[in-house]
Amino acid sequence: MEYAEAEYKRQEELARENVNAGKTLQAAKAEYTSLKARVAGLEAKTGGQRARLELLGIDPDRLSPDNFQSEISLYSPTNGYVTEVNVNAGKYVGSTEVMFKIADTEHLHAELTVFEKDILKLKVGQKVRFMLANETRERRGHHLSFRTRNQHRPQYPGTLPFGQGRYRSAARNVLQSPGRNRRCSSAGLCPRRRS
């Protein structure tokens, strides 16, 4: 770079004194500006690499052949437990590749399905007892809430989804299920029961 700059300035001086041809000056100028652009591009690339290293928690100023960091720490964006590892030591990982699967344990919920005929025996806020498939002890849950979900079969208006479940009823008196002994429209609207 220094040589190209000095050559360009020398050719410029010679051109002012009409000692050399304009062609030589143009060649020196083209060489100098080309090298200048190349250096600027390399500096920009180095700046980008510097930013990437800083993003990984590595101080580029402290890196040297004697002080080389071969390991970096990875931090998860969420708390939880690693449930699946998709990489091994020495494997190249792309920026879009999933390296680990992490189970977020801050909000756990159990989804239970119940028979259509038993839905009205449940109420919001009711405590639920359940057992996991791989355990023998019974667990307790709180704050029962309802959500209608289609179980890979069409859900027709005026009907409720069918499913299996186990629950402890909170009420002894149970109201009739919607649609039983009443006529409902095809949109699922049922006339109100008279009191």
C-alpha positions in Angstrom: 0.0 0.0 0.0 2.8 2.4 0.9 4.7 1.6 -2.3 1.6 2.2 -4.4 0.9 5.5 -2.7 4.5 6.6 -3.2 4.5 5.5 -6.8 1.3 7.5 -7.5 2.7 10.6 -5.9 5.9 10.3 -7.9 4.0 9.8 -11.2 1.8 12.8 -10.3 4.9 15.0 -9.8 6.5 13.8 -13.0 3.2 14.5 -14.9 3.2 18.1 -13.6 6.7 18.5 -15.1 5.6 16.8 -18.3 8.3 14.2 -17.9 6.2 11.0 -18.2 3.2 9.9 -20.2 -0.4 10.3 -18.9 -0.9 6.6 -19.3 1.7 5.8 -16.6 0.0 8.2 -14.2 -3.4 6.7 -14.8 -2.0 3.2 -14.2 -0.4 4.3 -10.9 -3.6 6.0 -9.8 -5.7 3.0 -10.7 -3.3 0.7 -8.7 -3.3 3.0 -5.7 -7.1 3.5 -5.6 -7.7 -0.3 -6.1 -5.4 -1.1 -3.2 -6.9 1.6 -1.0 -10.4 0.2 -1.6 -9.2 -3.3 -0.9 -7.6 -2.2 2.4 -10.9 -0.5 3.4 -12.8 -3.6 2.6 -10.5 -5.8 4.7 -10.8 -3.3 7.6 -14.6 -3.4 7.4 -14.5 -7.2 7.4 -12.1 -7.3 10.3 -14.5 -4.9 12.2 -17.3 -7.3 11.5 -15.3 -10.2 12.8 -14.3 -8.2 15.8 -18.0 -7.5 16.5 -18.8 -11.3 16.2 -16.0 -12.1 18.7 -17.3 -9.6 21.1 -20.8 -11.0 20.7 -19.5 -14.4 21.8 -17.9 -12.9 24.9 -14.3 -12.9 23.5 -12.1 -9.8 23.9 -10.3 -9.4 20.5 -7.6 -7.3 22.0 -6.5 -10.1 24.4 -6.3 -12.7 21.6 -2.8 -13.7 20.4 -1.1 -17.0 19.3 0.0 -17.4 23.0 -3.4 -16.5 24.4 -5.9 -18.3 22.2 -9.4 -19.2 23.4 -10.5 -22.6 22.1 -13.7 -22.8 24.1 -16.6 -20.4 24.6 -19.6 -20.5 26.8 -23.1 -20.7 25.3 -26.0 -19.1 27.2 -29.6 -20.2 26.7 -32.2 -17.5 26.1 -34.5 -19.2 28.6 -34.2 -21.2 31.9 -34.9 -24.9 31.9 -33.3 -28.3 31.3 -31.6 -29.6 28.2 -33.7 -32.4 26.8 -32.0 -33.0 23.5 -28.4 -32.5 22.2 -28.1 -32.2 18.4 -24.4 -31.5 18.3 -21.1 -33.1 19.3 -17.5 -31.9 19.8 -15.9 -30.6 16.7 -19.1 -30.3 14.7 -19.6 -27.1 12.6 -22.8 -25.4 13.5 -24.7 -23.1 11.2 -26.5 -20.0 12.5 -29.9 -21.5 11.9 -29.2 -25.0 13.2 -30.8 -26.1 16.5 -28.1 -27.3 18.8 -30.1 -28.1 22.0 -33.7 -28.5 22.9 -34.5 -26.9 26.3 -37.6 -27.6 28.4 -38.8 -24.5 30.1 -40.0 -25.5 33.5 -41.3 -22.2 34.7 -44.8 -22.9 33.5 -45.9 -26.5 33.6 -49.4 -27.5 32.8 -51.2 -30.8 32.3 -53.8 -31.1 29.6 -56.6 -33.4 30.5 -59.6 -34.5 28.4 -62.9 -35.6 29.8 -66.0 -37.3 28.5 -68.6 -34.9 27.1 -71.2 -36.1 29.6 -68.8 -35.1 32.5 -67.9 -31.6 31.4 -70.5 -29.9 33.5 -69.2 -31.7 36.6 -66.1 -29.6 36.4 -65.7 -26.0 37.4 -63.0 -23.3 36.9 -60.6 -23.2 39.9 -61.2 -26.8 40.9 -58.3 -28.9 42.1 -57.3 -31.8 40.0 -55.4 -35.0 40.9 -53.5 -36.8 38.2 -50.8 -39.4 37.6 -48.1 -39.3 34.9 -47.6 -42.4 32.7 -44.1 -43.2 34.1 -44.9 -42.5 37.8 -46.9 -44.2 40.5 -47.5 -41.3 42.8 -50.4 -39.0 42.4 -49.9 -35.3 41.7 -52.2 -32.4 42.4 -52.9 -29.5 40.2 -54.7 -26.2 40.7 -56.7 -23.6 38.8 -58.5 -25.8 36.3 -59.4 -23.9 33.2 -61.3 -24.9 30.1 -60.3 -24.8 26.5 -62.1 -26.5 23.6 -59.8 -28.5 21.4 -60.5 -30.5 18.3 -59.0 -34.0 18.5 -58.2 -34.7 14.8 -61.8 -35.1 14.0 -64.4 -32.7 12.8 -66.1 -30.7 15.5 -69.7 -29.9 14.5 -71.6 -26.9 15.8 -73.6 -27.7 18.9 -71.3 -30.5 19.9 -68.5 -30.8 22.4 -65.2 -32.6 21.7 -64.9 -36.2 23.0 -61.9 -37.3 25.0 -60.8 -39.4 28.0 -59.9 -38.2 31.4 -60.1 -38.8 35.2 -61.3 -36.2 37.6 -62.7 -35.7 41.1 -66.1 -34.0 40.9 -66.4 -30.8 42.9 -70.2 -30.7 42.7 -72.9 -33.2 43.6 -75.7 -31.6 41.6 -74.9 -31.5 37.9 -76.8 -29.5 35.3 -77.9 -31.1 32.1 -75.4 -30.9 29.2 -76.3 -28.4 26.4 -78.4 -29.9 23.6 -79.8 -32.7 25.6 -83.7 -32.6 25.5 -83.4 -29.2 23.8 -83.2 -28.2 20.2 -80.1 -26.4 19.1 -79.6 -24.6 15.8 -76.9 -25.8 13.3 -74.8 -22.8 14.5 -74.7 -24.4 18.0 -77.1 -21.9 19.6 -79.5 -23.4 22.1 -82.6 -21.7 23.5 -82.3 -20.7 27.1 -83.9 -22.9 29.7 -86.9 -21.3 31.5 -86.5 -21.0 35.2 
